[in-house]
Amino acid sequence: MDKAILNLITILIAGTGVIGSLITYEPQELNATYLDFNPFAYKKSEIEKVLRRAFVYLALFGLAIQAYPFFVTGLPDQKHTLTFYLSFFVIGAAVMAGLGLGIRRLCMVHARKSRFPELRNRMREMYESSLFIMENDGWRADQLQVKDQLNNPEMCRNANFESADSRITTLQKAFDIPDVPGDRKAKIAILKRIFE
């Protein structure tokens, strides 16, 4: 190893750390209006917090390697050809890109685990009201006793189903659950595994 290789390695590591720290996650639902708690804003902040921390550590590791020659004497300045250094840099860039993607994937898994309990607590009411509508043939709890006295009961049921479907879709997106087209019972069954 010589000083040129050491410098190339630190440039690659620190560069990957800096680029990785600039990665942002922007779900479309982030700009939606929520009365109390925006699950997508929370999800974004948790993912970015984990990503930023990991890539900052990577950049610091690169800087630590850069300091290595101050403590070790006798490293030659260069002992290889320019072609070798260019090849080393290109291969190193490919390795660091793969490492960066791997770190990002691990960070996404870690962020998912850390945000799930908070999302589950804050979104339980949304889940329970949707579940109630699905289990009671489209009726909300406040309508169940007076459903025969409503002016247009079928319109109320359809509106309740639409509202529950919208909430279920929000829950699926917040918990990264792929959509099951059309089947409300299957969607609720998947959500039950999270909330119960």
C-alpha positions in Angstrom: 0.0 0.0 0.0 1.2 3.5 -0.7 -0.1 7.0 0.1 -1.9 7.4 -3.3 -4.0 4.2 -2.7 -4.8 5.4 0.8 -5.9 8.7 -0.5 -8.1 7.1 -3.1 -9.7 4.8 -0.5 -10.5 7.7 1.8 -11.9 9.8 -1.1 -14.2 6.9 -2.1 -15.4 6.1 1.5 -15.9 9.8 2.4 -17.6 10.5 -0.9 -20.0 7.6 -0.4 -20.7 8.8 3.1 -21.4 12.4 1.9 -23.5 11.3 -1.0 -25.4 8.8 1.2 -26.1 11.5 3.8 -27.9 13.5 1.0 -30.4 10.7 0.3 -33.9 11.8 1.1 -37.1 9.9 1.3 -40.2 11.8 0.1 -43.5 9.8 0.2 -46.3 11.6 -1.8 -48.6 11.5 1.2 -46.2 13.8 3.1 -47.9 16.9 1.8 -51.4 15.7 2.7 -53.3 17.3 5.5 -53.8 15.4 8.7 -55.5 16.7 11.8 -53.3 15.2 14.4 -50.5 12.9 13.2 -49.1 12.5 9.8 -47.7 9.0 9.6 -45.8 9.7 6.4 -43.9 12.7 7.9 -43.0 10.5 10.9 -42.0 7.6 8.6 -39.8 10.1 6.5 -38.1 11.5 9.6 -37.3 8.0 11.0 -35.9 6.8 7.7 -33.8 9.9 7.2 -32.5 9.8 10.7 -31.2 6.3 10.4 -29.8 6.9 6.9 -28.0 10.1 7.9 -26.4 8.5 10.9 -25.1 5.5 9.0 -23.6 7.5 6.2 -22.1 10.1 8.5 -20.3 7.2 10.3 -19.1 6.0 7.0 -17.7 9.4 6.1 -16.0 9.6 9.5 -14.4 6.2 8.9 -13.0 7.6 5.6 -11.6 10.6 7.4 -10.0 8.3 10.0 -8.3 6.4 7.3 -7.1 9.7 5.9 -5.4 10.4 9.2 -3.6 7.0 9.2 -0.4 8.3 7.5 0.1 10.8 10.3 0.7 7.9 12.7 2.6 5.5 10.4 5.9 6.4 8.8 7.5 4.9 5.8 4.6 4.7 3.4 5.8 5.4 -0.2 4.1 8.2 -2.1 3.5 6.1 -5.2 4.7 2.7 -6.3 2.2 1.8 -9.1 1.4 3.1 -12.5 -1.3 5.7 -13.3 -3.4 2.9 -15.1 -3.3 0.9 -11.9 -4.6 3.9 -9.8 -7.4 4.7 -12.3 -8.5 1.0 -12.3 -8.3 1.0 -8.6 -10.5 4.1 -8.4 -13.1 2.8 -10.9 -13.4 -0.6 -9.2 -13.4 1.1 -5.8 -16.2 3.4 -6.9 -18.3 0.4 -8.0 -17.6 -1.4 -4.7 -18.6 1.7 -2.7 -21.8 2.2 -4.8 -22.7 -1.4 -3.9 -21.8 -0.8 -0.3 -23.8 2.4 -0.2 -26.9 0.6 -1.6 -26.4 -2.2 0.9 -26.1 0.2 3.8 -29.3 2.0 2.5 -31.2 -1.3 2.5 -30.1 -2.2 6.0 -31.0 1.3 7.2 -34.5 1.0 5.7 -35.0 -2.3 7.6 -33.7 -0.8 10.8 -35.9 2.4 10.4 -38.9 0.2 9.7 -38.4 -1.7 12.9 -37.9 1.5 14.9 -41.0 3.3 13.6 -43.5 0.4 13.7 -44.4 0.6 17.4 -45.1 4.4 17.2 -47.1 4.1 14.0 -49.1 1.2 15.5 -49.9 3.2 18.6 -50.9 6.3 16.8 -52.9 4.6 14.0 -54.8 2.1 16.1 -58.0 4.2 16.2 -57.9 4.4 12.4 -57.5 0.7 12.2 -60.2 -0.1 14.7 -62.8 2.2 13.2 -62.1 0.6 9.7 -62.3 -2.8 11.2 -65.6 -2.0 12.9 -67.1 -0.8 9.6 -65.9 -4.0 7.8 -67.2 -6.3 10.5 -70.6 -4.6 10.8 -71.6 -4.5 7.1 -70.6 -0.9 6.5 -72.0 0.7 9.7 -70.1 2.9 12.1 -70.6 2.4 15.8 -72.7 5.5 16.2 -75.0 4.4 13.3 -75.5 0.8 14.2 -78.4 1.3 16.6 -80.2 3.9 14.5 -79.5 2.5 11.0 -83.2 1.9 10.3 -84.0 5.5 11.1 -81.5 7.0 8.6 -82.9 8.8 5.6 -80.7 7.0 3.1 -79.1 4.0 4.8 -77.5 2.6 1.6 -75.8 5.9 0.9 -74.4 6.0 4.5 -73.1 2.4 4.2 -71.4 3.2 0.9 -69.8 6.4 2.3 -68.6 4.4 5.3 -67.1 1.7 3.1 -65.3 4.4 1.0 -64.0 6.0 4.2 -62.8 2.7 5.5 -61.2 1.8 2.2 -59.3 5.1 2.2 -58.1 4.6 5.8 -57.0 1.0 5.0 -55.0 2.3 2.0 -53.4 4.9 4.2 -52.5 2.1 6.8 -51.1 -0.1 4.0 -48.9 2.7 2.8 -47.7 3.6 6.3 -46.8 0.0 7.1 -45.3 -0.7 3.6 -47.9 -3.4 2.8 -48.5 -4.1 -0.8 -52.1 -3.5 -2.0 -54.4 -6.4 -2.4 -56.8 -5.2 -5.1 -60.5 -5.3 -4.3 -60.5 -7.7 -1.4 -61.4 -5.8 1.8 -61.3 -8.9 4.0 -57.8 -9.8 2.8 -56.6 -6.2 3.5 -58.1 -6.3 7.0 -56.5 -9.8 7.7 -53.1 -8.4 6.9 -53.6 -5.4 9.1 -54.8 -7.6 11.9 -51.4 -9.2 12.1 -49.9 -5.8 12.8 -52.4 -4.5 15.3 -53.4 -7.6 17.1 
